[in-house]
Amino acid sequence: MKWNSAKPAPRRRVVAAVLLGTLAVSLNNTALNPAIPEFMAVFGIGAAAASWIMTGFMISMGITMPVTGFLSHKFGKKALYLFGLGLFIGGSCIGALAVSMPWVIAARSIQGVAGGLMIPLSLALIFEVYPKDQRGRITGAWGTAVMLAPAVGPVVGGLLVQFFDWHALFLMNLPAGVLGWLIGAYSLPASPDRTPREFDWQGFVLVTLGVGILLLSLSGLTDPAALVDPRNLSSIAAALSCLALFVRVELRKAHPLLNLRIFAIGNYGLSVAVVVAQSVGMFGCVVLLPLLMQTVLGYGATWTGLALFGTALCAGVFSNLGGTLLDVKGPRGVVTVGLIVTAVSTMAFGFIDEHAPLWLIFALMMARGVGLGLSYIPVTTAGLNAIPEHLVTQGSAMNNVLRRVTASLAIVLASIYFEIRRAQLTGGGFTPASAGATAINEIFIAIGVLILLTLPLALRLPAARPAGRRAAAGSL
């Protein structure tokens, strides 16, 4: 009865506010990539210093997400989301007015903190105004923005840098951000009264150090030699020790910073495992496809960008279909089909040589997008549906943190394996193109197999909903 009392117009405005904020953060995350050379030229810095434009954002977001659950409980989801969006707007203004590289990095770090607050809350706010059997279609629309924005970002960023300058990369966030804030201030649901809760400082320190040091360490692993550098190994060991201690501490607390016990809820734990495997495929491909197309097949960066955009476009379109099927049929069938399509199309790259036609690359990349659209957002929604409503923000935060750490690890491992394996094959008599193609083939096959291994998990998800709930899902 509670859900039926919500009117469609206010619910649509809630989705609009959340989508505008999510779109601004997701678009900005990749829009600065093409401007890295310009930052290096303008401020007279090297590539290592310029990389902090991305690293600062990533680490700030990663260490903020774990505290979102506590802060949303203390201040309310609406207030925290609006604060995060306001912080993102403020960071964009600082970036647009920056006169030195430290100010640019500070602006990006502020944007990362804002994103760390907003992204876990975005689904939680949508879930507050839509019942479980209507969330698939709405999160499908949200997923379209999440999938498309990172692919469109470099294109938008490149155009802005070409026709204006790097300041425009920060100014572009203001229209969507301000509009989203205004709509959200009037439309987001107010949070009910909350019982005060003591802040888990011990857990906060441990998870902040663990996630922060791990992401920083992974970002520095750029070549095979870095894998055996004692400093890198020590920092990774320290990060893992902090995270292991964090898990031990949290499981003993009555009111932990992150309630890790929700992983024992079957559908949530299954969904996170599937999402992590899909993240390896998504972000591993971001590294592998440019290597394949540019170093092996000889195509330019433009064709690489178009192929990646084809994946994002299909993922966005099929996220809507996947969400609708989730509402009507339940997660088992749609997620299973999505995983099979993703795995088969990914492993097909394992049989491509240096003579592969361009159309085949595009077809396989689009097929991967179809698979991602049918599985990624639907399984995330199904997992969050399985946990208590008051833990959705924490569940979303843990999902995102694990996804980002896994993505960083996948990028590092794919890059370093490629370098080591290509050198080994070249030394064994392979041509450079053939050696590169073989190394890439092996990584694609390994990723495809990893995704296939999650099929038994998908088959344990719920099947079709009862007839009564299917009927309810069709009424808005």
N, C-alpha and C positions, 0 to 999 in steps of 0.2 A: 504493500500500500504506500509505503514511503516513496518508492521510486515512481509510481504512477502519478503522484501529485506534482512531479516536476514538469514544467511546461517546456515544449520544444525550443522556443525562442531563447530563454535563458541558457538552456543547455548548449545551444549552438554558439552562444556568445562565450561561454566558458571554453569551448573547444577553440574558438577563434583566438581568444587571449593566449591560450597555451600554445597553439600552433605558431602564432606570430613570434612569441618568445623563443620557442624551440628552433624555428626557422632562422632567426637572427643569430643564435649561438652556433648552430650547425653550419650555416653558410660562412660565418666569419672564421670558423675553425680551419678551413682550407683556402679561403680567399687570399690569405697573405702569402701562400706558397710561391706564386709567380713573382712576388715582389722581393724575395730574398736577395737576388743580385742587386736590386736598386738600393736596398738598405745598406748593403756592403759598400756600394759606391758612394752613397750620400754621406755615410758616417765614417768611412774609411776603416772598416772592420773586416775581419776574416770570416770564413764560413762557420767556424766554431762559435764565435760570438753571435753571429746572425741566427744560428740554429736555436738560440734561446728564445727567439720569437715564438717558436712552436713548443720548445721544451718547457718554458715557463708556464704556458697555457695548460699543457698536459699535466704537469706535476701539480699545479694549483688546483685543477679540477679534481684530480685523483685523491688528494688529501682532504678535500672539502666534502666530498660525497658521503663518507662514513658518518659525519656529524649531522647530516640533513635530517635524519629521523628524530634525533633528540631535539633539534632546534624547531622542527615543525610541531612537535608535541608541546614545547614550551610556549612558542609564539603563535602557532596556528599555521596551516598550510598557506592560506591566502596571504597573510602578512609576510611570511618568509619568501614566497614566490615573488611578490611585488618588490620586496627588498632586493632579492637577487636580480630581478630585471632592472630595477633602478641602479644597482651596482654595475650591471653590464652597460647600461647607458652612460653612467659616469666614467667607466673605464674607456669607453669609446671616445668620449669627449677628451679625456686625458691623452689618448693616443693621437687624436686629430690635432691637438695643440702641442704635441711633444717636439722638443728641439734637440734631443740627444737620444742615443741608443738606450741608456738606462731608463729614461722615461717611457720609451716604447715598450721595453720589457716589463716595466711596472704596470703599464696599461694592460698588456696581455695577461699578466698574472692576475690582475683584478678581474678581467673578463673570465679567466679560468675559475676563480673562486665563485663568481656569479653563475657560471655554467654548472659548477658542481652542486650549487643549491637548486638550480632550476630544473635540470634534466630529471633527477629522481622524482621531483614533485609534479612534473608535467602529467605523467600517467596517473599518479595518485589523485590529482585534482579532477581529471576526467572520470576516474572510477567513482568519485564521490557523487556524481550526478547521473551516472548510467549504471543500471544493474548488470550483473555478471553476464546475462544472456543477451545483452545489447552492446557489449564493449568491443566485440571483434571488429565491426564495421568502423567504429570511431577510431580505434587504435590503428586500423588499416589506413585511415586518412593521416593520422599522426605519423605512421611509418613511412608514408609516401614522402612527407617532408624530411624525415630523418634520412631516408635513403637517397633522395635526389639532391638535397642541399650540399652535401660534401662533394658530389660530382660536379655540380654547377659552380661551386665556389671558385675553383681555379680559373674557370672561363670568365666569370664576372670580375675576379681580381685582376686577371690579365688585361681585360678591356679597360678597367678603371686606371690601371697603371699606365697603359699606353696613351690614353686620351687626357688624363689628369695627372695626378701623382699619388704617392703612397698614402697621403692624408685622407684621400677619398675612401680608402679601405676601411677606415674607422667611421667616417661620416655616413657611409651607406647603412650602418646599423641603426641610425637614429629614427628614421620614419617607422619601421616595423616595431622597434623597441618602444617608442613613445606611444604608438597606437595600441600595442599590446598591453602596456601598462594602464592606459586609460580604460580600455575595455575591461581589463581584469579588475580594476578598482571598483567598478560598478557591477560586475557580473560573477566574479568568483565566489563560491559559497563560503560563508563565514564558518569558522571552526567552532565546535561546541566547547563548553567549559572543560578544562583539562586538570587532572590531578598533578600537582607539582612533583617533580622527580629530580633526584640528585644527579648531577653530571658525573659521568664515569671518566674521570681524569686519567686514570691509569690506562684504560682502554684507548682513550684518545691519543695519548702520547705514543703508545705502542703501535697503533695502526697508522698514525701519521708518519712516524719514523719508518715503519716497514714499507708502506706504499710509496712514500716519497723517495726513500733511498733506492728502492727497487726500480722505480720508473727512471730515476736519474741514472742509475747504473746501466740499465738496458739501453738508454739513449746514447750512452758512450761506447757501446760495443759495435764499432763500425768496421772492424776488420778482424781476421783470424787471430792476429797477435793480441788483440784486446781480450780474447777469451782466456789467455794464460797470464795476463798481467796480474800480479799479486794484489794490487790495489783494487782492481775490479772484482776479483774473486772475494776479497775480504769484505767489500761493501755489499756484494750480493749475499754473502753468508750472514752478515749483520742484519740485512733486511729480512731474510728468511727467518732468522732467530727471533726478531721482533714480532713477526707475524705469527710464528708458532707460539710464542709466549702470549700474544694477544688472544689467540684461540683458547688457550688454556685458561686465561683470566676470565674471558667473557662467558665461558661455559659454567663458571663457578658463581657468577654474579646473579642476584635476583633481578636487577634492572641494568642490563649491560648496554653499552653504547650501540652495539649491533647484536640483535638476538639471533645468534648462529643456530639456534635450535630449529629455526624454520626450514633448514636444509633437510631435517628429518621428515618434513611433510612431503610425501612422495612426489606429487606433481610439480612442486616448486623445485626440488632437487633435480628431477629429471629435466625440467625446462632449462635450468642453468647449465647443465652438462651439454645439452644440445646447442644452446646459444654460444657457449665457449668454443665448441667444435666449429660452428659456422663462422665465428669470429676469426678463427685461424684461417679458414678459407677466404674470407673477405679481405682481410688485411695482408695475408700472404700473397694474394693475387695482385694487390696494389704494388708490391715489389716485383713479382715475377713477370707480370705482363709487360711493363716497360723494358725489362731485360730481354724478353722474348722478341718483342716487336722491333726494338731499336738496335740491340747488339747482335741478334741472330738473324732476323728477317730483313733488317735494313729499312724499316719504315720510320717516319719522323714522329716527333712528340705529338703532333696534331692527331695523327691516326690513333695513337695510344690513348689520348684523351677521349676521342670519340668512342673507342671500344669500351672504356670504363664507363662512359656516360650511357652507353647502350645497356650495360648491366644495371646501372642505377635506375634508368628509366623503366626497364622491365620489372625490377624489384619494386619500384614505387607503384606501378600499375597493378601488379599481382598481389601487393600487400592488401589492397582493397578487396580483391577477390578472396584472398586467404582469410581476411577478417570476417567477411560475410559467411564463408563456409564454416568458420569456427563457431559463429553464433548458431548456425543451423544444424551442423553435423557433429560438432565437438572437435577437439584438437587431433585425435589420433590419425584420421585419414588424411587430412590436409597437410599435417606436419610430415607424415611419412612420405607422401608423394613429393613434397618439397625437398626433403633430404635426398631421395633417390635421384631426382632431377639434378640437384646440385652436385651430388657425388659423381654421377655418370658424366656430366658435362665437364667437371673438373678433371677426372681421370682421362677423358678424351684428349686433354692437352698433353698427356703423357706420351702420345703417339704422333705428335706434330714434329716435323723436321724443318730444316731451313728453307724448304721449298713450299711450305704451306701457303695456300692462297688467302688473301685478306678476308674474303667473304666467310671462310671457315672460322677464322678467329672471331669475327663479329657474331656469327651464329652461336658459337659456343659461349661467348660472353653473355649474350642475351639469354641463352638457356640457363646459365648460372643465375642471372637476375630473376628469372621465373621461379627457380627453385628457392632462392632466398626470400622472395616475396611470399611464397606459399608457406614458408616454415618459420622464418626469423621472428617477425612480429607476432604471428599467431601463437607460437610456443611461449614467447615472453608473456603475452596476455594470459594464456592458460595457466602459467606458473604463478603469476600474481593473483589470479582469481582463486587459487587454491589456498592462499594464506589469509589469516584474519585481516579485516579491513584496516585496523589500526597499525598493522605492520607492513602495509603496502609500500610506504615510503622507504622503509629500511630494506625491504626486499628488492625494490627497484635500485636503490643505491648499491647494494651488494652485487646485483646483476651487472650494473655498469662498471663497477670497480674491477670485477673479475674479467669482464670483457675487455677492458682497456689494458690491463696487465697482460692478458693473453695475447692481445693484438700486438703489443710492443714486443713480446717474446717471439711471436711468429715472424714478425718483420726481421728481427735480429737473426734468428736461426736460418730463415730462408736466405738472407743476404750472405751470411757467412758460409753456409753450406755451398751456395752457388760458387763463391770464390774458391773454396778449397777443392771442390769436385772438378771445376773447370780446369784449374791448374794441374790437377792429377791427370785428367784425361788428355790435356794438351801435351803433358810430358810423356804420355803413353803413345803418342803418334796421331791423335785426333787433330783435325783442323780446329782453329778457334771457334768457328761458327758451329761445327758439329759438337765440339766439347760443351759449348754453352747450351745448345739445344738439349743435349743428353742430361746435363745437370738440372735444367729446368723441368724436363720430362719427369725425372725421378721425384722432384719435389711435388709436382702436381699430382702424381700418382699417390704419394704418401698422404697428401692432404685429402684426396678423394677417399682413400681407405679409412682415414680417421673419421670422416663424415659418415661413411657407411657403418662404422662401428657404433654409431649412435642410433641406428635403426631399432635395435631391441628396446632402447629407452623410449623412443617415440611410440612403439607398439604397446607400451604399458600406460600410455596416456588414455584418458576416457574416450570412449567412442561416441556415437550419436546421443544427443540429448533426448530425454523423454518427450513424447508428442506435445504435452502441455507446455513445456518450456520452449519448444520450437515455435509454437504458435505465439507465445509471448514475445519471442525475439523479433517477430515481424512487425510488431506494433510500436510506433514511435510517437 
